[in-house]
Amino acid sequence: MSRLPLLKGVLDYINENNISFSMPGHKNGDGFIRTDEGKKLYDNIIKMDITEVEGVDNLHKPEGIIKESLNLLKEYYGSKKAYFLVNGSTSGNLAMIFSCFQEGDKVLVERNCHRSIMNGIITRKLKPVYINNKIDKKYNAPLSIDEEYFFDTIKENYDAKGIIITYPNYYGICLDLKKIIKEAHKANMYVLVDSAHGAHFGVCEELPESAVKSGADMVVMSSHKTLPSFTQTAYLHINNSDLIDKSDFYVSAFTSTSPSYMLMCSMEYTRYYLQYFGRTDYKKLINTAEIYRKKINTIEGIHILALESLDNSIHDMDKSRYIINIKEGYSAEGVMSYLRKNGIQSEMNDTNNIILILSPFNKESDFKLLYNKLKECNLENYKEEKIVLLNADSPSIKLWPYEVIERRKIIIELDKSEGSISAEAIVPYPPGVPIIMPGEIISKNIIKMIQYYLKNNKSILGLIKDKDKYFIKIV
């Protein structure tokens, strides 16, 4: 057994997966060697692991070089204030929620929000009103929320203090954010945007508009997901000046007191890269992606989605992302595993789709290999009985999520849980959309849906398995 199992395992992974269509956006370091300034960071990165000594400023009270760097960041994105987040978008989501809301406030939130949003709702003791996700039946994926239902929910909840939006979602699908913000601001609601996957938006006309430019009050974006920045790095942008003082406090509160200069330097480099190279590089990437999308779409049983092939309610989508739809009756998980065995790492899969995050640092040879391996793939090796993704009903809320945390939990058999209050979010993966959230009542239909996914061998977060039986935590 290795005395350094983590190091050995990571090095083995790197050697086996030489082409990355997943996070982080620098693609095995290629994003840093793209420019002379990036090479300086790449060559000196270990030496940059310093602390807050004289001359290098302090992230918790920036007055020198960090302040100058943050000013450049806000000027590039067009926000009124910007922050480096060394604890990732998670810390930004928590800071947004705590800056905008008080205990007991009602908020509207997508049901398929990131877990950090739900953690913020619980710890701030908010009262969520969930917006349902819509399953796209043609492609068997939760590609968007139901916008009509969304706007109806806004009208029915004008006492809500704010809306928390994901833009884009994991599939690169974008809502009409300006329209949502306009309606929310009419009702004096804050609009908080989790734009973790949209830090590159707006760099060229072929991409959706940046959430910052859409007028949201606060926006979080992960620089590491799509851009040349280290994992765990993100930005927080403020458009509403009234929120700056609170944000200063909460960003600091949710940030390590020993922030990494390596992470901060990579975030600064990302801004520099976007500002001086991003437009040209992303135009080239999107052109290459479109050429190979058309080539891949000639392969029988495999189809990369485009805006024109989706429901006309979809406002926009990220062209630097592939959604590879696998023909009904075949397993996307199996095809993704096949690609991985051939040295191509994808980001994730649901039942019928594989998600790839593209980057300007993916070479044309990467796309060529992807095309060739998909062309060589024998789908008959990955046959699977069709699993229809189901829309959950809207369960009744008995307790708010924060109330559940303080209650005593017990574990009972799933079959006997009807009428009980769930203590956990029950989430089949794929598609990753919660069937039930903490504090909601478990109905007969909810149990049937869970059993359906179990029957089809889908992993379900929140369930407990003991031998051949499944159990659920209730309060």
C-alpha positions in Angstrom: 0.0 0.0 0.0 1.3 3.5 -0.9 2.3 5.7 2.0 0.9 8.6 -0.1 -2.4 7.2 -1.4 -3.9 10.6 -2.2 -0.9 11.8 -4.2 -0.6 8.5 -6.0 -4.3 8.4 -6.8 -4.3 12.0 -8.2 -1.1 11.3 -10.3 -2.7 8.1 -11.6 -5.8 10.0 -12.6 -3.8 12.7 -14.4 -1.9 10.1 -16.4 -5.0 8.2 -17.4 -7.2 11.2 -18.4 -5.1 13.3 -20.6 -8.0 15.2 -22.3 -10.3 17.1 -20.0 -13.8 18.3 -20.8 -14.5 18.9 -17.2 -13.6 21.4 -14.5 -11.3 23.2 -13.8 -11.2 25.5 -16.8 -7.4 25.8 -17.1 -7.4 22.2 -18.5 -4.4 20.6 -16.8 -2.5 23.9 -16.7 -2.7 24.8 -20.3 -4.6 28.0 -19.5 -1.7 29.4 -17.7 0.9 28.7 -20.3 -1.3 30.4 -22.9 0.2 33.8 -22.0 3.6 35.2 -20.8 2.0 36.5 -17.6 0.4 33.1 -17.0 3.7 31.4 -17.5 5.1 33.5 -14.6 2.3 32.3 -12.4 2.8 28.7 -13.5 6.6 28.7 -13.0 6.4 30.3 -9.5 3.2 29.0 -8.1 4.7 27.1 -5.1 6.7 30.2 -4.2 3.5 32.2 -4.1 2.3 30.3 -1.1 2.9 33.2 1.3 1.0 34.9 4.1 0.0 38.5 4.9 3.5 39.9 5.3 4.3 43.6 4.8 4.0 44.6 1.2 1.5 42.1 0.0 -1.7 43.5 1.5 -4.5 41.7 3.4 -7.7 40.3 1.7 -9.7 41.1 4.9 -8.7 44.8 4.7 -7.4 45.4 1.2 -5.5 48.8 0.9 -2.7 48.0 -1.6 -2.1 45.5 -4.3 -5.2 43.4 -3.5 -7.4 46.5 -3.6 -6.0 47.5 -6.9 -6.6 44.0 -8.3 -10.2 44.0 -7.0 -10.8 47.4 -8.6 -9.6 46.0 -12.0 -12.0 43.1 -11.5 -15.1 45.2 -10.8 -14.2 47.5 -13.7 -14.0 44.6 -16.1 -17.3 43.0 -15.1 -19.0 46.3 -14.5 -20.1 45.8 -10.9 -20.0 48.3 -8.1 -17.8 46.1 -5.9 -16.1 42.8 -6.4 -14.6 40.3 -4.1 -12.1 37.4 -4.4 -13.6 34.2 -2.8 -11.0 31.8 -1.7 -13.7 29.5 -0.2 -15.4 29.1 -3.6 -18.9 30.0 -4.7 -20.2 28.3 -1.6 -18.9 31.1 0.6 -20.3 33.7 -1.9 -23.8 32.1 -1.8 -23.8 32.2 2.0 -22.6 35.8 2.0 -25.3 36.8 -0.4 -28.1 35.2 1.6 -26.9 36.6 4.9 -26.4 40.1 3.4 -29.9 40.3 1.9 -32.2 38.5 4.3 -33.2 38.4 7.9 -34.4 35.4 9.9 -38.0 34.4 9.0 -37.9 36.0 5.5 -39.7 34.3 2.7 -37.6 33.7 -0.5 -38.3 32.1 -3.9 -35.7 29.6 -4.9 -35.3 27.0 -7.7 -35.9 23.5 -6.3 -32.7 22.3 -8.0 -30.5 24.9 -6.4 -26.9 24.2 -5.3 -26.7 22.6 -1.9 -24.8 25.7 -0.6 -28.0 27.8 -1.3 -30.1 25.3 0.7 -27.4 25.4 3.5 -27.7 29.2 3.5 -31.5 29.1 3.7 -31.3 26.7 6.7 -28.6 28.6 8.6 -30.3 32.0 8.0 -33.6 30.4 9.0 -35.5 31.5 5.8 -38.8 30.3 4.5 -38.3 28.9 1.0 -41.0 28.8 -1.7 -39.7 26.4 -4.3 -39.9 26.9 -8.1 -40.3 23.5 -9.9 -38.0 22.2 -12.5 -39.4 21.2 -15.8 -38.4 17.9 -17.3 -37.7 18.0 -21.1 -39.5 14.9 -22.3 -37.8 14.8 -25.7 -34.3 14.7 -24.2 -35.2 13.3 -20.8 -33.4 15.9 -18.8 -34.2 18.8 -16.4 -33.1 21.4 -18.8 -34.9 24.4 -17.2 -37.4 25.6 -14.7 -41.0 26.2 -15.7 -40.9 29.9 -16.4 -44.7 30.3 -16.5 -45.0 28.7 -13.1 -42.1 30.9 -12.0 -43.8 34.1 -12.9 -47.1 32.9 -11.4 -45.2 32.2 -8.1 -43.7 35.7 -8.1 -47.2 37.2 -8.4 -48.6 34.9 -5.6 -45.7 35.7 -3.2 -45.2 39.5 -3.4 -44.4 39.4 0.3 -41.2 37.4 -0.5 -38.0 39.4 0.2 -36.1 38.0 -2.7 -35.4 35.4 -5.5 -32.4 33.2 -5.8 -31.7 32.2 -9.4 -29.3 29.8 -11.1 -27.9 31.2 -14.3 -26.9 29.2 -16.2 -27.8 25.7 -14.9 -25.4 22.7 -15.2 -26.6 22.2 -18.8 -25.7 25.8 -19.8 -29.3 26.7 -20.1 -30.2 30.3 -19.4 -33.4 31.9 -18.3 -34.6 35.3 -19.5 -32.8 36.9 -16.5 -33.5 40.5 -17.3 -37.2 39.7 -17.5 -37.1 37.9 -14.1 -35.1 40.8 -12.5 -37.5 43.4 -13.8 -40.6 41.5 -12.3 -38.8 40.9 -9.0 -37.7 44.5 -8.6 -41.3 45.6 -9.2 -42.1 43.8 -6.0 -39.1 45.2 -4.2 -37.4 41.8 -4.1 -33.7 41.3 -4.1 -32.4 39.1 -6.9 -29.4 36.9 -6.1 -27.8 35.0 -8.9 -25.7 31.8 -8.5 -23.8 32.2 -11.8 -21.2 29.6 -10.8 -21.0 28.3 -14.4 -21.2 31.7 -16.1 -18.0 33.6 -15.2 -17.1 33.6 -18.9 -20.4 35.0 -20.1 -20.3 38.3 -22.0 -16.8 37.9 -23.2 -18.1 37.7 -26.8 -21.4 38.1 -28.6 -21.8 34.3 -29.1 -22.1 33.7 -25.4 -25.1 34.7 -23.1 -24.9 38.1 -21.3 -23.1 38.2 -18.0 -25.5 38.1 -15.0 -23.7 41.2 -13.6 -24.8 43.2 -16.7 -28.4 41.9 -16.3 -29.0 44.1 -13.2 -29.1 41.5 -10.4 -28.4 42.8 -6.9 -25.6 40.3 -6.2 -23.9 37.7 -8.4 -21.6 34.8 -7.5 -19.5 33.2 -10.2 -16.9 30.4 -10.0 -13.8 31.4 -11.9 -12.4 27.9 -11.7 -15.3 26.1 -13.4 -14.8 27.5 -16.9 -11.7 29.7 -16.8 -7.9 29.5 -16.0 -8.2 29.7 -12.2 -7.5 27.2 -9.5 -10.2 25.0 -8.0 -11.9 26.7 -5.0 -11.8 30.2 -6.6 -14.8 32.4 -7.3 -15.9 36.1 -7.5 -18.8 37.9 -5.8 -20.2 41.0 -7.5 -22.4 43.7 -5.9 -24.6 45.9 -8.1 -26.7 47.3 -5.2 -24.7 49.8 -3.2 -27.0 49.5 -0.2 -25.6 45.9 0.3 -21.9 46.7 0.3 -21.4 47.3 4.1 -23.2 44.0 5.0 -21.4 42.2 2.2 -18.0 43.4 3.5 -18.8 41.8 6.9 -20.3 38.5 5.7 -17.7 37.9 3.0 -15.0 38.3 5.6 -17.0 36.1 8.1 -17.2 33.2 5.5 -13.6 33.5 4.4 -10.5 31.8 5.8 -8.4 34.2 7.9 -5.4 32.7 6.0 -6.4 33.3 2.3 -4.2 31.7 -0.3 -2.1 34.1 -2.4 -1.8 31.3 -5.0 -5.6 31.3 -5.3 -5.9 35.1 -5.4 -3.1 35.4 -8.1 -4.9 32.8 -10.2 -8.2 34.8 -9.9 -6.4 38.0 -11.0 -4.9 36.1 -13.9 -8.3 35.0 -15.0 -9.5 38.5 -15.2 -6.4 39.5 -17.1 -6.8 36.6 -19.5 -10.5 37.4 -20.2 -9.8 41.1 -20.7 -7.0 40.7 -23.2 -7.4 37.3 -24.8 -10.8 36.0 -23.9 -12.8 37.5 -26.8 -10.6 36.2 -29.5 -10.1 32.8 -27.9 -13.7 32.2 -27.1 -14.8 33.1 -30.7 -12.3 30.5 -31.9 -13.5 27.9 -29.4 -17.1 28.4 -30.3 -16.3 28.1 -34.0 -14.4 24.9 -33.5 -17.1 23.5 -31.2 -19.8 24.2 -33.8 -17.7 22.4 -36.6 -17.4 19.3 -34.4 -20.9 19.5 -33.2 -22.1 19.1 -36.8 -19.6 16.3 -37.4 -20.6 14.4 -34.2 -24.3 14.9 -35.1 -23.8 12.7 -38.2 -23.1 9.7 -35.9 -26.1 7.5 -35.5 -27.7 7.6 -32.0 -25.7 10.6 -30.8 -26.8 14.2 -30.9 -25.3 17.4 -29.4 -28.1 19.8 -28.5 -28.3 23.4 -29.8 -30.6 26.2 -28.9 -32.7 25.6 -32.1 -33.4 22.0 -31.0 -34.7 22.9 -27.6 -38.1 24.1 -26.4 -38.7 27.7 -27.6 -39.1 28.8 -23.9 -35.4 28.4 -23.5 -33.9 32.0 -23.7 -30.3 31.2 -24.4 -27.6 28.6 -23.8 -23.9 28.4 -23.4 -22.2 27.4 -26.7 -19.0 26.5 -24.9 -20.7 23.5 -23.5 -21.8 20.2 -25.1 -25.0 18.4 -24.1 -24.5 15.0 -25.8 -27.8 13.3 -26.0 -27.6 9.5 -26.3 -30.4 7.7 -28.2 -33.3 6.4 -26.2 -32.6 2.8 -25.0 -28.9 3.4 -24.5 -27.0 4.5 -21.4 -25.3 7.9 -21.2 -23.4 6.6 -18.2 -22.0 3.7 -20.2 -20.9 6.0 -23.0 -19.3 8.4 -20.5 -17.4 5.5 -19.0 -16.3 4.4 -22.4 -14.9 7.9 -23.1 -13.1 7.9 -19.8 -11.4 4.6 -20.6 -10.2 6.2 -23.8 -8.6 9.1 -22.0 -11.5 11.6 -22.3 -12.9 13.0 -19.0 -16.4 14.4 -19.3 -18.0 16.6 -16.6 -21.2 14.6 -15.7 -24.0 12.6 -17.1 -27.7 12.1 -16.5 -29.8 9.2 -17.8 -29.6 10.2 -21.5 -27.1 13.1 -21.7 -23.4 13.7 -21.1 -22.2 17.2 -20.2 -18.9 18.5 -21.4 -17.4 21.8 -20.3 -15.3 23.2 -23.2 -12.5 25.7 -22.9 -10.3 27.8 -25.1 -7.5 25.6 -23.8 -9.0 22.4 -25.4 -7.0 21.8 -28.6 -8.6 20.9 -31.9 -7.0 17.5 -31.5 -9.2 17.0 -28.3 -12.3 17.6 -30.4 -11.0 15.3 -33.1 -10.3 12.5 -30.6 -13.8 13.0 -29.1 -15.4 12.7 -32.5 -13.4 9.6 -33.5 -14.1 7.8 -30.2 -17.8 8.6 -30.4 -17.8 7.4 -34.0 -16.1 4.1 -32.9 -18.4 3.6 -30.0 -20.8 0.7 -30.4 -23.9 1.8 -28.6 -25.2 -1.8 -28.6 -22.6 -2.4 -25.8 -24.5 0.1 -23.6 -28.2 -0.8 -24.1 -30.4 0.2 -21.2 -34.2 0.0 -20.6 -35.6 3.5 -20.9 -35.9 5.4 -17.6 -38.4 8.2 -17.8 -37.5 11.1 -15.5 -40.5 12.2 -13.5 -41.7 15.5 -12.4 -42.4 15.4 -8.6 -45.6 16.9 -7.3 -45.2 19.9 -4.9 -45.2 18.3 -1.4 -46.9 20.1 1.4 -44.5 21.9 3.8 -45.1 21.1 7.4 -41.8 22.4 8.9 -39.3 24.9 7.5 -35.9 23.4 6.7 -34.2 25.2 9.6 -36.8 23.8 12.0 -35.9 20.3 10.9 -32.3 20.7 11.9 -33.2 21.1 15.6 -35.7 18.2 15.7 -35.0 14.6 16.8 -34.8 12.3 13.8 -35.8 8.7 13.6 -35.3 6.2 10.8 -38.2 4.2 9.3 -38.7 2.0 6.3 -39.5 3.9 3.1 -42.6 1.8 2.6 -44.0 2.9 5.9 -43.1 6.6 5.7 -46.4 8.0 4.1 -47.6 11.0 6.0 -44.3 11.5 7.8 -42.1 14.7 7.6 -38.9 14.1 5.7 -35.7 15.1 7.6 -33.6 14.9 4.4 -33.6 16.0 0.8 -34.3 12.9 -1.3 -32.5 13.4 -4.6 -32.3 10.8 -7.4 -29.1 11.1 -9.4 -29.6 11.6 -12.2 -31.4 13.9 -12.7 -30.4 15.6 -9.4 -33.7 17.3 -8.9 -35.0 16.8 -5.3 -38.2 14.7 -5.0 -38.7 16.0 -1.5 -37.0 18.5 0.7 -36.5 18.7 4.5 -39.7 19.6 6.3 -42.1 18.3 3.5 -44.7 15.6 3.9 -44.0 12.3 2.3 -47.0 11.3 0.1 -47.9 8.0 -1.5 -46.9 9.4 -4.9 -43.5 10.5 -3.5 -42.9 6.9 -2.3 -43.9 5.5 -5.7 -41.4 7.9 -7.4 -38.6 6.9 -5.2 -39.4 3.2 -5.7 -39.4 3.8 -9.5 -35.9 5.2 -9.5 -34.7 2.5 -7.1 -36.2 -0.1 -9.5 -34.2 1.4 -12.3 -30.9 1.3 -10.3 -30.5 5.0 -9.9 -28.5 6.4 -7.0 -30.7 8.3 -4.5 -29.1 10.7 -2.1 -30.8 10.8 1.4 -31.9 7.2 1.6 -30.3 4.6 3.8 -29.9 1.0 2.6 -29.7 -2.0 4.9 -29.5 -5.3 3.1 -32.4 -5.3 0.7 -34.5 -2.6 2.5 -34.5 1.2 2.2 -35.0 3.5 5.0 -35.6 7.3 5.4 -35.0 9.8 8.1 -38.1 11.6 9.4 -38.9 14.0 12.2 
